[in-house]
């Protein structure tokens, strides 16, 4: 395994059409918006999708969705306690936070990538250990304010058996919301100093890149039908040193996206023009989405 010895910055340009990319549970599960009316996809949601893609690649994941579990464990605590290497330093005479964190990072790629807080209360020997991961991700924000369509959905059968066989329950089930169209951008970085602490390698970075390129594959749901969300471009900057020639903010600002000349209201990805301002001594690699 090749240690990560250079800072990496990246950006992902994606589109949403007739889908709910990330519902807000505090707002009736409507697509998230900021105060400017622009759509948002939280970093937590994006990390979930990256974990799922890494899991599809055969990587070992600690924080698994219950409907995508590859083992019999129903909680993070159960999964950790079943890991012999981590368990050895979790409690008892050999309890050691540093060695526990090292074992956890070696066992699960999402821990050594994003970090993890291990907090298992409820016992006299409670565990509370934090791991900081090198991969940081911004909330994805749409380039323009989004339009949200809402429709009422109904059911065609009763959910439960009634004492009166002739009585029908209410047909109304609730509301379904979707973004008509939007192009979103998320940005991120990989920190070498934190990568050295978690054992995150250059090979791990390439796996993250592959996950970003195929971010919405095998991610179908009622809110996100196949083809409704698409990664169009992934931009990848590999610096020449651990600290990098430029700050992440300056690198991310070098990605400029504007309306194509003559466009009044963008309704497809080709209505935008993408330009990457060159930075001396720092090349950008561009990848099309899967």
C-alpha positions as CSV (number, residue, x, y, z in Angstrom):
1,X,0.0,0.0,0.0
2,X,1.3,3.4,-1.0
3,X,1.1,6.0,1.8
4,X,-0.8,9.2,0.8
5,X,2.0,11.8,0.5
6,X,0.2,14.7,-1.4
7,X,-2.9,16.7,-0.7
8,X,-5.9,16.1,-2.9
9,X,-8.8,18.4,-3.7
10,X,-11.9,17.4,-5.7
11,X,-15.2,18.6,-7.0
12,X,-18.3,16.8,-8.3
13,X,-20.9,18.3,-10.7
14,X,-24.2,16.4,-10.7
15,X,-27.8,16.9,-11.8
16,X,-31.2,16.1,-10.4
17,X,-34.4,15.7,-12.5
18,X,-37.8,14.8,-11.1
19,X,-36.3,13.4,-7.9
20,X,-35.9,14.2,-4.2
21,X,-32.1,14.1,-3.7
22,X,-32.2,14.6,0.1
23,X,-35.4,15.1,2.0
24,X,-35.6,17.3,5.1
25,X,-37.4,15.5,7.9
26,X,-38.1,18.8,9.7
27,X,-39.9,20.1,6.6
28,X,-42.2,17.3,5.6
29,X,-39.4,15.5,3.7
30,X,-39.3,18.3,1.1
31,X,-36.0,18.6,-0.8
32,X,-33.6,20.6,1.2
33,X,-33.2,24.3,0.4
34,X,-31.2,27.2,1.8
35,X,-32.5,30.7,2.4
36,X,-31.7,31.7,-1.2
37,X,-33.9,28.9,-2.6
38,X,-31.0,26.9,-3.8
39,X,-31.2,23.1,-3.3
40,X,-28.9,21.3,-0.9
41,X,-27.7,17.7,-0.4
42,X,-26.1,17.3,3.0
43,X,-22.5,16.0,3.4
44,X,-23.9,13.2,5.5
45,X,-26.2,12.1,2.7
46,X,-23.3,12.1,0.2
47,X,-21.0,10.1,2.6
48,X,-23.8,7.5,2.9
49,X,-23.8,7.1,-0.9
50,X,-20.0,6.9,-1.0
51,X,-20.1,4.2,1.7
52,X,-22.7,2.3,-0.3
53,X,-20.5,2.4,-3.4
54,X,-17.4,1.3,-1.5
55,X,-19.5,-1.5,-0.1
56,X,-20.5,-2.5,-3.6
57,X,-16.8,-2.6,-4.4
58,X,-16.3,-5.2,-1.7
59,X,-14.8,-2.9,0.9
60,X,-15.4,-3.4,4.6
61,X,-17.8,-0.7,6.0
62,X,-18.6,0.0,9.6
63,X,-21.6,2.3,9.2
64,X,-23.8,0.2,7.0
65,X,-27.4,0.9,6.1
66,X,-29.8,-1.7,7.6
67,X,-31.2,-2.6,4.2
68,X,-27.7,-3.1,2.8
69,X,-26.1,-5.1,5.6
70,X,-23.5,-7.6,4.5
71,X,-23.4,-9.2,8.0
72,X,-25.8,-10.1,10.8
73,X,-25.1,-7.1,13.0
74,X,-27.8,-4.6,13.6
75,X,-25.7,-1.9,15.2
76,X,-22.3,-0.3,15.1
77,X,-21.6,-1.5,18.7
78,X,-22.3,-5.2,17.7
79,X,-20.1,-4.8,14.7
80,X,-17.2,-3.4,16.7
81,X,-17.5,-6.0,19.5
82,X,-17.4,-8.8,16.9
83,X,-14.1,-7.5,15.5
84,X,-11.4,-9.3,17.4
85,X,-8.6,-6.8,16.7
86,X,-10.7,-3.8,17.9
87,X,-12.3,-5.7,20.8
88,X,-8.8,-6.5,22.3
89,X,-8.2,-2.8,23.1
90,X,-11.8,-1.8,23.7
91,X,-12.1,-2.6,27.4
92,X,-10.4,-4.5,30.2
93,X,-6.7,-4.5,31.1
94,X,-5.6,-3.9,27.5
95,X,-7.9,-1.0,27.0
96,X,-6.0,1.5,24.9
97,X,-7.8,4.3,22.9
98,X,-4.9,4.7,20.4
99,X,-4.5,1.0,19.6
100,X,-8.3,0.7,19.4
101,X,-8.5,3.6,16.9
102,X,-5.7,2.0,14.9
103,X,-7.4,-1.4,14.7
104,X,-10.7,0.3,13.7
105,X,-9.0,2.2,10.9
106,X,-7.4,-0.9,9.6
107,X,-10.6,-2.8,9.7
108,X,-13.0,-0.4,8.0
109,X,-12.3,2.0,5.1
110,X,-15.1,4.4,6.1
111,X,-13.5,4.9,9.5
112,X,-10.0,5.7,8.1
113,X,-11.7,7.9,5.4
114,X,-14.3,9.9,7.3
115,X,-13.5,9.2,10.9
116,X,-15.9,8.0,13.5
117,X,-17.0,8.7,17.1
118,X,-17.1,5.4,19.1
119,X,-19.4,6.2,22.1
120,X,-21.0,3.2,23.7
121,X,-22.5,4.2,27.1
122,X,-24.4,2.0,29.5
123,X,-21.6,0.0,31.2
124,X,-19.0,0.6,33.8
125,X,-16.4,0.2,31.1
126,X,-17.9,2.6,28.6
127,X,-16.1,3.4,25.4
128,X,-15.8,7.0,24.1
129,X,-13.1,7.4,21.4
130,X,-13.0,9.8,18.5
131,X,-11.2,9.3,15.2
132,X,-10.7,12.3,12.8
133,X,-10.8,11.3,9.1
134,X,-8.8,12.9,6.3
135,X,-11.7,13.1,3.7
136,X,-13.9,16.2,4.2
137,X,-16.9,16.9,2.0
138,X,-19.0,20.1,1.6
139,X,-22.8,20.2,1.3
140,X,-23.8,20.0,-2.4
141,X,-25.5,23.2,-3.4
142,X,-27.4,23.9,-6.6
143,X,-26.2,26.6,-9.0
144,X,-29.6,28.2,-9.2
145,X,-32.8,28.3,-7.1
146,X,-34.8,25.1,-7.5
147,X,-38.4,24.5,-8.3
148,X,-40.2,21.9,-6.2
149,X,-43.3,20.0,-7.3
150,X,-45.5,18.3,-4.7
151,X,-48.2,15.7,-5.3
152,X,-50.6,13.8,-3.1
153,X,-50.2,10.1,-3.1
154,X,-52.9,7.5,-2.2
155,X,-53.2,3.8,-1.4
156,X,-55.4,1.4,-3.2
157,X,-55.9,-1.1,-0.3
158,X,-56.6,-0.9,3.4
159,X,-53.5,-1.2,5.5
160,X,-55.3,-3.1,8.3
161,X,-58.4,-5.3,8.5
162,X,-61.5,-3.6,9.6
163,X,-64.4,-5.1,11.6
164,X,-66.7,-3.7,9.0
165,X,-65.9,-5.5,5.7
166,X,-67.7,-2.8,3.7
167,X,-65.8,0.1,5.3
168,X,-62.9,1.5,3.4
169,X,-60.1,3.4,5.0
170,X,-59.1,6.9,3.8
171,X,-57.2,6.7,0.5
172,X,-54.9,9.6,1.3
173,X,-51.4,8.6,2.4
174,X,-49.4,11.7,2.2
175,X,-47.3,14.0,0.0
176,X,-44.4,13.3,-2.4
177,X,-42.0,16.1,-3.4
178,X,-39.4,16.3,-6.1
179,X,-36.9,18.8,-7.7
180,X,-37.9,19.5,-11.3
181,X,-34.3,20.1,-12.4
182,X,-31.1,21.3,-10.8
183,X,-27.4,21.1,-11.2
184,X,-25.5,20.8,-7.9
185,X,-21.9,21.0,-7.0
186,X,-20.1,19.5,-4.0
187,X,-16.4,20.0,-3.2
188,X,-14.0,18.1,-0.9
189,X,-10.4,17.6,0.2
190,X,-8.2,14.8,1.5
191,X,-5.8,15.9,4.3
192,X,-2.4,14.2,4.3
193,X,-1.7,14.8,8.0
194,X,-4.9,13.1,9.1
195,X,-4.4,10.4,6.5
196,X,-1.1,9.5,8.2
197,X,-2.9,9.1,11.5
198,X,-5.7,6.8,10.2
199,X,-3.5,4.9,7.7
200,X,-5.5,6.2,4.7
201,X,-3.5,5.4,1.5
202,X,-3.3,6.6,-2.0
203,X,-5.1,3.5,-3.1
204,X,-7.9,4.4,-0.7
205,X,-8.1,7.9,-2.4
206,X,-8.5,6.3,-5.8
207,X,-11.4,4.2,-4.4
208,X,-13.0,7.4,-3.1
209,X,-12.6,8.8,-6.6
210,X,-14.2,5.8,-8.2
211,X,-17.1,6.0,-5.7
212,X,-17.6,9.7,-6.7
213,X,-17.7,8.9,-10.4
214,X,-20.4,6.2,-9.9
215,X,-22.1,7.9,-6.9
216,X,-25.7,7.2,-7.9
217,X,-25.3,3.7,-9.2
218,X,-27.4,1.1,-7.3
219,X,-29.1,3.9,-5.4
220,X,-32.6,3.5,-6.8
221,X,-35.6,4.4,-4.6
222,X,-39.1,5.7,-5.0
223,X,-37.8,9.3,-4.4
224,X,-34.8,8.7,-6.8
225,X,-35.8,6.6,-9.8
226,X,-33.0,5.2,-12.0
227,X,-31.5,8.0,-14.2
228,X,-33.0,10.8,-12.2
229,X,-29.7,11.7,-10.6
230,X,-26.5,11.8,-12.6
231,X,-22.8,12.6,-12.0
232,X,-21.6,14.6,-15.0
233,X,-18.0,15.6,-14.0
234,X,-15.5,14.8,-11.3
235,X,-12.5,17.2,-11.0
236,X,-9.5,15.9,-9.2
237,X,-6.4,17.9,-8.2
238,X,-3.3,16.2,-6.8
239,X,-0.9,18.6,-5.3
240,X,2.9,18.2,-5.3
241,X,3.3,18.2,-1.5
242,X,1.6,17.3,1.7
243,X,0.4,20.9,2.4
244,X,-0.3,21.6,-1.2
245,X,0.7,24.5,-3.5
246,X,-2.7,26.3,-2.9
247,X,-5.4,26.4,-0.3
248,X,-8.4,24.2,-0.9
249,X,-10.6,27.4,-1.1
250,X,-8.5,28.7,-4.0
251,X,-8.5,25.4,-5.8
252,X,-12.3,25.0,-5.5
253,X,-12.8,28.6,-6.7
254,X,-10.9,27.7,-9.9
255,X,-14.0,25.8,-11.0
256,X,-16.3,28.2,-12.7
257,X,-19.8,27.3,-14.0
258,X,-22.0,29.8,-15.8
259,X,-25.1,29.8,-18.1
260,X,-24.4,29.2,-21.7
261,X,-24.9,32.3,-23.8
262,X,-28.5,32.8,-24.8
263,X,-29.9,30.6,-22.1
264,X,-32.8,32.2,-20.2
265,X,-33.7,29.4,-17.8
266,X,-31.5,26.3,-17.6
267,X,-33.4,23.0,-17.9
268,X,-30.6,20.7,-18.8
269,X,-26.9,20.1,-18.0
270,X,-25.8,21.4,-21.5
271,X,-27.2,24.8,-20.6
272,X,-24.1,25.4,-18.5
273,X,-20.5,26.1,-19.4
274,X,-17.8,24.7,-17.1
275,X,-14.4,26.3,-17.0
276,X,-11.4,25.4,-14.8
277,X,-9.1,28.3,-14.2
278,X,-5.5,27.0,-14.5
279,X,-3.3,27.1,-11.4
280,X,0.4,27.2,-12.1
281,X,2.1,23.9,-11.1
282,X,-1.2,22.1,-10.3
283,X,-3.0,20.1,-13.0
284,X,-6.6,19.0,-12.9
285,X,-7.8,15.6,-13.9
286,X,-11.4,15.5,-15.3
287,X,-13.6,12.4,-15.3
288,X,-17.0,11.9,-16.8
289,X,-19.7,10.3,-14.6
290,X,-20.4,6.6,-15.1
